[in-house]
Amino acid sequence: MTMTKLTALALSTALATSAAFAESHGGMDRTGWPESFTVGTASQGGTFFAYGSGWANLVAEELGISGGAEVTGGPMQNMALVHTGEAQFGMTTMGPARESLQGTNPIAPGLQMTNACAMFPMYQTPFSITTLGASGITAISEIPDGARIGFGPAGSTSDTYFPAMMETLGVNFDRRNGGWDDLGGQLQDGLLDVIAFAAGVPVPAVSQLEVQTDINIIEFTPEEQQQIIDAFPVSAYSINAGVYGTLDHDARSVAMWNFAIANCDLPESFVYAVVDVVMSDHERMMGIHAASRETLPENWDKNTVMMWHPGAARWFTENAGATIAADMIHGG
């Protein structure tokens, strides 16, 4: 084969590959795309950071654009960062999203963070309680008065809701905050009595703990579960026994849905392409974190709070049979 034919063949192959790549990502109209992007996550050791770092790297690789995750204070701060455009993307939970839209986000009281739009469903965040096996605490009712409880980073979903849940269940405690890795270390060192996690399972810090020492993962009783469901924006949830080696049965819990969010002013084609990368490769997402088992197109309807980004709304309408009302799409 002559050099001319080889060159033509290579060019033809490259063009075909580029065309297929472009077609698979919404035509790849890059008008107005940022040169790089940031995904607001949470503290290291938590599921948000592991999951967010993973999909940020996946998107950067597939779209050929620089991007990555940033450690933040979690859902409340992410709503603020994405609303202002300091972060292009972030991850939040339905409760904090609702509070942020209503102007009751403690980071900026009175500011309605309406420029953060829904992008794609992530997973449910279960609320789970962990103690050391040596503590003898095996039920919520056994948590002693004045127990030192770590609730995660200040302003996180866990810190926003779990203390109120504990109070509802009659637990008196000394409230502590910090990153999940730090709190796990404090529990192991005897500086905390309990850690109360709101994070996708398996929580990396808990998985690390059970490798190093004996722990108890405490479930809600049926009565406690119903009491919390009646008082908070959560639903019933079971932590599968296969998630942690410590569990020998499914653990009763409650959970709240998480969504990835995008600044509403980002180009429609960019957000469409990002959603396409994440939602079209479930196998790779599962390789990032087991919580991705719920990152499925059919879970689009779990957003009942935020306006949709037009690019995301178009993807779910075209690829998941979504029926999103025009008044739920930003600018619609």
N, C-alpha and C positions, 0 to 999 in steps of 0.2 A: 504493500500500500504506500502510495506517495505521501510526502510530507504535507502536501496541500490537502489530500483526503483525510489524513490524520488530524490536521488542524480543523478541518470542517467538521469531522466527527466529534472532536473534543468540544468545539463550539456548540454544535447541535445538542450534545449531551448536557453541557452546562446550561444552555438556554432551557432545555426541557426540565432539568432539575430546578432551576430558578423559578420557572413557571409553576411547577408543582408546589414548590415551597410557598410561592406567593399566593396561589389559589387556596392552599390549606390554611392560610392565615389572613383571610378576609381581603385578598387582593393586594395586601402589603402596601397600601397607599400610606406612605410615611410623612405626608404633609403635616407639619406641626409637631411631629414626634420629638420628645425631649432627647437630649444626647445621652442621658443616663437616668436611672430611677432608683428610688429608695423605698423599701417596704418597712413600715413601722411594725415591730413585733412585741416583745416584752423582755423580761429578764432571762438571762442564760439559765438553763436547767429546767425551764418550763416548756410546755408543748408549743406555745406560740412561736418561740424563738427557733426551735428545731424545724417546725413545719414551715414557718415563714422564710427561713434561710434557704430551705430546700426549694420552694417554688420560685423564689427570687432568682436562684442560680439556674433553675430549669428554663425560666423565661429569658434570662440574659443569654443563655447558650442557644436557645432555639431561634430567638429573634435577632441575635447578633448585636445586642446593645448592652452597654455597661450597666450593671445593676446589682444590688445586694440588700441584705437585711440590716436593720439598725436596732440596737438594744433600746427599748423605751420602757415607760412605766405601765404599758399595757393598753387595754381597750379604750379607756377614757382619754389618755394622752394621744393615742393613735387617731381618735376622732378629731382632736384639735389640730394635730399635725397635718392630716389630710385635708381638713377644711381650709386651712390657711395656705396649703400648697407647699409647706415645708417638707412634706413627704408626698410622693406621688401616690403611693399605695399604703395600705395598712390593714390591720385585722382588728375586728371588734366583736362584741357580743351583743345580742339583742337588747338586753337591759341597759347597759351603758350607752348604746346607740340611741335608744328612746330618750334617755335622760339628756343626752347631748343635743338632740333635736329640740327638746322642750326648753333648753337653756338652763338646765340644772346640773351641768357638768361642773364639778368642783374646781377644775382647772381654770375655767373662765365663766363664772356664774353670770347668767343673764344673756350670754351669747348663744344664739341658736345656730348650731353647726350644720347648716343645711347644704353646705357645699362638699359634703362627704357622701358619696353615692355607693349603693350596693353593687358588687361586682360578681362574686360567685359564692355558693354555699361551701363552708369548710367542714365542720363537724359539730357535734354537741359537746358542750363542756359539762362534765359531771362534777358535782360537789362531793369531795371525798375527804375522809378524816383518817389520819395516820398517827399511830403512837408506837413507842418502842414496846416490844414484847415484855420487857422487864418491868414496865410501868404497871402492868396488871389492868390497864384500862381496856375494856373490850366492848363497851357500849357508851353512847352519848350520856346516858344517865349516870355513868360511873366517872365522868370527868369531874374532878374535885373543884370546889369553890376556889377561885383565884388562880386557876391553872394558867400557865403561860402558853398562850396559843399564837402561833405564827400564821398570819393570814395572807402572806405574799406581799408584793410591792404595794406601797401606798397608792390608792387610786385604781388598782387593778379590779377586775371583776370579782375576784375572790375577796379582796379587802372591802369592796363596796357592799357585797351582799352577805358573805358568810358570817360576819359579826352579828348582823341583825337576825340572821337565821338562828344562830346560837342563843341569842337573847330570847327569841320567840320560843325556843325549846327549854328555857329556864336555866341555861348555863351561865354562870358568873365567871369571868375570866380577866386576865391581864393581857391586853392586846399588844402584839408585836408585829413589826413589818420587816420586810427584807426580800432579797431575791431568793428563788426557790433553792438553788444550790446552797446558799448561805443558811437558810432555815433548816434544810436537811442536815447540814453539819451541826447546827446548834441543837437539834433534837438528839442526834447521836452523842453529842458531848454532854447532854443533860442540862443544857441551858434553856430548853423548851420542854413542855410536857406533851404538847399536841401540835401538829401542823394540819391546817385546814386548807386543802387545795381546791381551787376551781380551775381545772385545766384538762385538756384532752388526755385520754388514757392510751397507752401507759405514760404517766408523768415521768420524765427522765430521772428526776431527783428521787422519786420513790423506788424506781427500778434499781437505782444505784444503792439506796439504803438497804433493800432486802437482800442484796448480794453481800453486804458487809455485816449485817446484824439481823436479829429477829424483830419483826415488826407486826403490828396489828393494823389491818385495814378495817375500819369500823363502819358498819352499814347503818342506815336509818331503820327503825322499826316501821311497820306499816302505818301506825298512828302518827309517828314523827314525820314520815314522808308526806302523808296527806295534809298535815298541819302546815308544812312548808309550801306545798302546792297551793293551798288556799290563800297563803299570804304573799307569795312572790311570783314573778313572771317566769316560772319554771314548769317542767313536766316530769313525769315519772321516768326513771332510767335505771337500768341494771348494768353494773360493771361486770363484764364477762369474766368468769373464773379463769379463763386462759390468759388474761391480760397480765396478771401477776402470779408468780410462783407461790406467794403467800396465801392466795385465795383457793379454797377447796369447793366453793360454790359461788354462784352469781351474787353480787352484793347490791342490795337495794340502795338507790340513790335518787337524786333529782338532777336535772340538766337544763342548760340554756344553749340555744344555737349560736354559732359563730359564723360571721361572713367576712370575706375579704372586701375591702372598700377601696374606692378610687376617687381622687379629686374630680369633681364633676366637670371641670373645665378641660380635662385631658381630651385629645382628639378621639373621636368615635372609633376610627380605624385602629388606633393603638390599643385601646381597651378591648376591642373585639379580638385582636390578635392575642393579647395576653390571656383572655378567657379561653380562647381556642387551644392554646398551648396546655393550660392546666386541665381543662375539662376533657380534652381528647386523648389523654395519655394516663389512664387510671393506673396502669401497671407501674409506671415510673413514679407517680404520686405515692403509691403504696410503698415503694422503695424508700421514699423520703420519711414517711411516718405512718404507723399503723392507723392513726386517727383518720387518714385519708380514705378509709373504707366508706365513709359517709360523704366524701367529696364527689357527689354524683349529680348529673344534670337534673334528674327528677326532683332533687331537693331544692330547686329554685324557689318553690312556693313557701319555704320556711322563712323568707323575708316578709314580715308583716309590718315593718317599721319604716325602712328607708326608701327614698326615691332610688330608682335604678339609673345607673349610667346608661346613656343611649346605646353605647357599643355593647355593653353586657346584655341589655334588654334584647337587642337584635340577635345576639348569638343564641340566647335561650329560646327566643321565638322561632328562629330558623332551625335549630338543632335539637331542641328538647320539647317542642310542641307547647311552649309556655304561652299562656294568655295573660299578658301583663297590660293592665289598663293604662291608657295614655296619661292619665293624671298621676300615675305612679312612676313615670319616666321623666327624668330631669329635662326641663325645657319642652316637654310634650304638651 
